[in-house]
Amino acid sequence: MNLPARGLRFHRITYHSKVTQCLGGLTPPHPWYVALAAPTGSLDKYPQVEDLRVFKIPFGSFLKMEVGTWHAGPHFAEPAAMDFYNLELADTNVVDHNTHDYRKANGIEFLVVDEQA
């Protein structure tokens, strides 16, 4: 899939209760970022701020997210677009897309800051 740059801010996090998902960037040499939290199995038990961890995924690396893993991303500011492998069922984002919106529910959003950049 080809995704446009959405920047490094996010306010929504999602989990899929029925599938694992694998994601990898295919646009050399650019890394990308993803926020992750452990599965909770419930929209009512969305991750708290202290539960979130952001990872910088280097080019050529793939990420496997277990069933129920909360995730926000991929996020990147450059280049203008990136290609990704996204291994999940064809209809996952239609029939198994559980999302918490922190801006709407909690009045907050997040900014990914790369302290090594």
N, C-alpha and C positions, 0 to 999 in steps of 0.2 A: 504494500500500500504506500502511496505517496501522501505525506502530510505536510501542510504548510506550517511554517514557524508560528507558534502560538505564544511565544515568549516564555518567561520563567515564573509567571504568576499562575496560581490555580486556586479554586475555591470549591471544586467538586472532587469527590473520591468515590470509586466504584468497586463492587465485587461481583463475581459470577459464582453462583452456588452450585452449578452443575459441571463446570469444566475447569481444567487447568488451562493456562495460557502461556505461550512462549512468544517473546518479543525480542527482536534484534535489529539494530541499525545497519543499513547497507550503504550509507553514503560516506566514503572515506574523506578525510580522516576524522570526521566529526563525532564527538561523544554526545550523549543525551542524558536526561535526568528523569528519574521516576521516584515518586513518593510511595512508600509501602507501609502497611500495617498488618498485623496478624489477623487471621480470620476471626470473626465474631459470630457469623451465621445469622445476623439480624440487622436490619436498618435501624432499629431502636438502640442497638449497641454499637453505633458508629465509633470509629477511633477518636479518642481525645487527642488534643494537640501533642501531648507528651508521648503518645503511642506512635506517631509518625516518624519515619526515617527516610531521608532523601539520599539516593545513591546516584553517583555519576557513572554511567555505563560507557566504557570506552568502545570505540569503533571495533567491530569484529567480535564483540561479546554478545551472548544471548542470555536472556533472563527467563527462567521458568517460574511461573507463579502458581502455587498450589491452589486447589479449589478453595474459593472463599477469600483469597488474599485481597485485601483492600489495596487499590492502586490508583494513582493519578499520574498520567503521563502517557506517552513520552513528551517531555518538554525540552525545548531548545530555542535559542534566539537566532542562531545562525547555523546553517545557511537559510535561505528563504524557504526551502522545502527539503525534506529528507525522505528516503525510501526505507521501509521497514518490512521485515518478515513479521507477520502476526498469525500465529498458529492457534486457532480456536475453531469452533463450529461456525458454519456460514451464518447462522441466525442468532449467535450468542448475544449480540448487542440489541436484538429485538426481544427475545424471549427470556433472557437471563441477565438483565442489566439493572443492578440495584445500586442506586446512587444517593449519597448524602451531599447536600449543598450547604457548606459552611457559611457562605455569605448570607443565604436566605435564612437559615435556621439559627446561626450563631453570630452573624454580623462580622465575620472575619474572612480574610483570604491570606494566602501564603505567597512568599517570594523565595524562590530558590536562589541562594547566594553561593557561588563557588569561591571558597576562600583560598583556593590554590591558583586561581586564574590571575 
